[in-house]
Amino acid sequence: MKNEKDFRATVRNVLTSKTFSLIVLLAVVFIVFSILTDGGFIRPRNIKNFINSISVVSLLTIGAGCLLISGQLDLSAGSIGTLVGVVFALLVDENLLGLPIIVGAILSLILAAGIGAVNALFINRFKTPAFITTMAIALICQGVTYVLTGAKSPMIYNDTFNAIGTKSIFDGYLPISVIIAIVFFIIYGIMLSKTKFGKTIYLVGGNPTASYLTGINPVKTSFILFVNSAVMGGLAGLLLASRMKAGTTQGLNSSQFAGMTAAILGGISFGGGSGGMLGAFLGLILLSAFNNGLTSVGMDSYWQTTASGLLLIVALSLDILSNRQRLMSGKRETKRPDKTRKDVPAGGES
C-alpha cells in the first residue's frame, strides 16, 4: 500500500513538473508546425538547421541561467561575444599581429573576463543596477567593435578553427558545435546540482541576506558569475566566428535576449533561487523550434522578432505567477497547525 502511494506521488510529481510541461509543449510545437508545413518541418535538412541554430545561443543561455538563479541578470554577454569574435579575428590576422589560434583565443577570452569583472565591480562595489550597468557595457562593446573594424567583418583564414563551427559528424547531421554546447550544459548541470558552489548560487538567489548570515559571500559569488557570463559570451562569439569564418560586427548583439528567454522558458526564475540546466536546455530547444517553425511557414523576420518578444513576456508572466503561487503555498504551510503533535499530560507519558 505504501509502495503504491509512493508510486502515485512520484507519477504526480513528474506530471506536474516543469520539465514534463516543456516536453509536452515541445511536442505540440513539432506537431503543429509539421502539419502547417506538410511535414517539411521534420525533414532531415530542416532538423539539421534547427539543431545547428542552438549551439551559439546555448552558451549565452548557460551564462544567463547561472546569473538568473543567483538573482542577477546580464544584458552585455551578447555584445561582449561580438567584440571577442572581432578582436580574435584581428589578433590572428596574418596582415596584423598574426598570433597563433590558441593564443588569440586565450587573449580574447581574457578580454571577456575583464569586461565581466568591470560589470561585477560596478554592480557590487558601487551598487549600480545590473540592468543599467550591463546595458551600458553592451553599448560600449558595440561601439568599440565598430571602431576596431570600421563596420567591416575581418575574415579568419584558418581551416582548423573554422572546422569547429562548420563541420559535422554522423553523415553531417550532428554539428561539432552542438556537441560542444551539450558538453557545456552537462558540465554546468553537474556543477549546479552536485557541487558546493552550485548550492551557493541557489542560496544567494533564494535569500541573499540569509546566505550572508550562514557565512556565504554573495559579492564573491556575484563576481564569479558575472565573469562567467562574460566568458560564456566570449566563447559564443568565438563559436560564431568559427561558423562565419569572420569576426562579424553584428555578431551576437541581438542574441542576448534569446539566451535569457530560453533560460526563463526552461523554468529558471527571474527572481532567482530555482531552475536548472536541463530546463534551460529544453527551453532553448523550444525557443529554437518555435523560431524555426515560423521561418518554415514563411513568416516575415520582423514578425518573428515580435513573436519572440511576446514569448518572453509570456515566460516572464508564468514565472511571476509561479513565484506568487509558491509564496502563497509557503504561507499556508506556515499557518497550518502541526497535527502530528500529541498533547502530553503533566508529568509525562505513562
N, C-alpha and C positions, 0 to 999 in steps of 0.2 A: 504493500500500500504506500509506504514511504517512497519507494523507488518510482512508483507511478506518479506520485505528486511531484517528485524532483524532475521527472522527465517532462511533465506538463509545464512546470515552471521554466525549464530550460527552453522548451519549444516556444513558450510565450515570450520569453526574453529575446529569442532570436527573431521572432516575427515582428516584434515591436522595436528592434534595434535600428539605428540609423544606417548601418551597413546593408541590412536587408532591404530597407526602403530605397537606398541608392541602386541596388542591383535590380529591383523591380522597375524603378524609373528608367534605368538604362535600357532594360529590355523593351519597355514601352517605346522609347525613342527609336531604337533599332527597328521595331515592328512598324511604327508609323512612317518613318522615312523610307523603309523598304517598300511599303505599299505605295507611297507617293511617287517613288522613282521607278516603279515596276521592277524592283529587285536590283537596281543599279547601285543602291547604297551599300549593299553587302557583297558586291563583286570584288574579287581579289585586288584589282588595281586600286579601287577606292579605299578598301581596307588598309592597303599598304600606305596610301597617302594619309589616311586618318591616323594610323599608328605613328608615322613619321612626324606628324604635326605636334605630338605631345612631348617630344624629347626635350626641346629647349625650354618650354614653359614649365616642364617638370621641376627643373632646378629652381626656378622662381617660386613655384608652389611650395617646395620644401622650405626655402628660406622664409617665405611669408608665413607658412604654417607654424614654424617654431616660434616666431615672434608673436603671432596672434595667440598662441597658447600661453605665452608669458604676459599677455595683456598689452602688447605694443604693436605698432604697425610701421611699415617702411614703404614709402612711395618712390624711393630712389633706386631700388635694385635694378630695374629695367634700364634706366639711363646710365647707371654705373656699368652694366653689361655692355651697352653700346659703346661707351668710352673705352672700356677694356679691349673690345674687339678691334677698334680703330688703332689704339696705342700698340697692340700686339702686331698688327699688320705693318705699322710704321717701323717698329723695332726690328722685325725680321726682313724688311725690305733691303735687298742687296744694294740698292742705289742709295740707301741711307746708312743705318748702322749695321745691317746685315748680321744680326745676332742669331745664334742657334735657336731652333724652335723651343727647346726646353727652357733656355734662359729667358727668352722673350715671354713665354707663358708665365714663368715664375715672377718676373718683374711686373707683369700686367696684373697678376693676382695680388701682389704686394700693394700695388696702387689701389686696388679694390678694397683690400683690408684697411688701408689708411683712410679711405673715404668713409668706410663704415665706422672706424674709430672716431672720426670727426662727428658723425651723426650721434654716436653714443655720448661723446663729450658734451655737446650742446644740450642734449636731452636730459642727461643725468646730472651734470655739474651745474649748468646754467638754467636748468628746469624749463627749457623752451618746449612747447608742444611738439610731439613727434610728427604730427600731421604737417605742421608748418615747416619744421626743420627739414624733414626728408623731401618735401616738395621743393624747397629752396635748393637743396643739394642736387635734386634731379634737374632743375633748370640750369644750374651751374655746369653740371656734367654735359648737358646738351649743348650749351654754348661753347664749352671747351672743345667738344667733338668737332663742331663746325669750324672753329678757329684753326684746329690742327690740320684739317683736311680741305678747307675751302669748299665744303659741301660735295667733295668728290670722294668716292669709295676707293681706298688703296687696296690693290689686289694682293693676293697671297699665292705665291708660286712654289708650293711645297706639296708634292703628291702624298707623302706620308701623313701630314697633318690634315689635308683636305679629305683623305680617305675616311677619317673618323666620322665626319658629318655626311658623307655621300655613299659609302659602301654598305652593303647588307649581306646577311648570311641566309642560309636555308632558301636557296634559289631566289634571293633578292627580296624576301618577304619580311625579314626582320632586320631593320637598320641597326648598325653598331651603336649609334647614338641613343637608341631606345634601350639597348642593353645597359648602357652607362646610366641612364636615368633610373631604370629599375633597380640597379645595384645601389644607387644613392637612396632610393626610397627604402630599401631593405635596411641599409646601414642606419639611417635616421629613425626608422621604425623601431629597431632594436635599441638604439640609444634612448629614445623617449620612454620605452616600456620596461627596459631591463636595467638601466644604469641609474646611479645616484643623481647624476646631473639631470637626467630626464625627469626624475621625480621632482627635482628642484624647480625645473621650468614650470611644471604643473602647480606647485605650491605657490610660486611667485605670481603666477597668473590668477590663481584662485583667491589668494588673500596676501598681498604684499606685506601688510603690517604683521600678520601672524607669522609669515615666513621669516621676517626680520627678527621677531621675538624668539624664534626657535634656533637662531644662530646662522640663518642663511643671509647672504649679502645680495639683495635684489639688484643693486647697482652693478656688481660684478657680473651677475647673470645677464643683465640687460646689455652690458658692454660686449660680452661674448656673442650674444645673439645678433646684435646689430652688425658686428664684424662678420659673423657667419652669413647673414643675409646679403651683405655686400659681396662676399667671396662667391656665394652661390650665384649671384647676379653676374659676377665676372666669369665664372665657369660657363654660364648660359651664353654669355657674349662670345666666348672662345668657341663654343659648340656651333653657334650660329655662323661665326666667321669661317669655320671649317666647312660648313654646309654651303655657304655662299661663295667660298673661295675669295673672300674680301672682307675688309672691315667696313660694314655698311653704316652710313651716317644716320639712318633711321633706326636700324637695328631693332632693339627691344623696347624702344620708348613707349610703344602702345601696348606692351605685353604685361606690364606690372599689374594692372587690374585683373588680367586674366588669371595670374597666379593667385591673387587674393580671392577672386571669385571661386576658383576651383577649391581652395582650402576651406572656405566658408560653406560651399555646397557640400563638401565632404564631412561636415559636422564639427569643424574646428570653430569654437565660439569666438565671436568678435570681442566678447568681454573677457576672454582668457580662461584658463583652467581646465579646458576639456577639448577632446578631439584627438586624432592620431593620424599617422601617415597612411594607413590603409584607407581610411575615409577620404583623405586628401587625394590619394591616387584614384579612387573611384570617382570623386568629384571632378578631377581633371579629365578622366575619360568621358564622363557625362557631358562636360562643357565642350570638349573637342568634338564629340559625336554630334552634339546639337549644332555647333557651327558648321561642321562638315555637311550635315543634313540640309541646312539652309542653303549652302552652296550647291548641293546636288539638285535641289528643286529650283535653282535659278534665281534665288533671292538676291537683290542688289546688295552690294557690300555695305552701303550706308545703313540699310535696314538691318543688316546683320549686326552692325555695331549697336544699333538701337536695341535689338533683341538681347544682346549680351548685357547691356546696361539694365534692362528690365529683369533679366535673370539674376543679376547681382542684387537688385532691390528685393526680389522675391527671397533670395537666400538670406539676406540681412533680416527681413521681416520674420522669416521662420526661425532664425536664430534668436531674435528678441522674444518671440512668443515662447520658444523652448526655455529660455532663461527665466522668464516670468513664471512659467508652469513649474519649473524646478524649484524656484524660490518659494512659491505658494505651497508646494508639496513639503518642502523643508519646514515651513512654519507650522503646517498641520501636524507633522511628525513631532515637533517640539511641544505642541499643546496637548498631544494625545497622552492620556494617563497610562501609567505602567500597570497593565492588568495582570502581569505575571507575579507581582509582589503580593505576598500574603501577610495580613496583619498578624503579628505575633503578640500574644498576651504578655503582660508584665511578668517578669521572672523567666521568660524564655519559653522554648518549646518543651513539651513534656515528653 
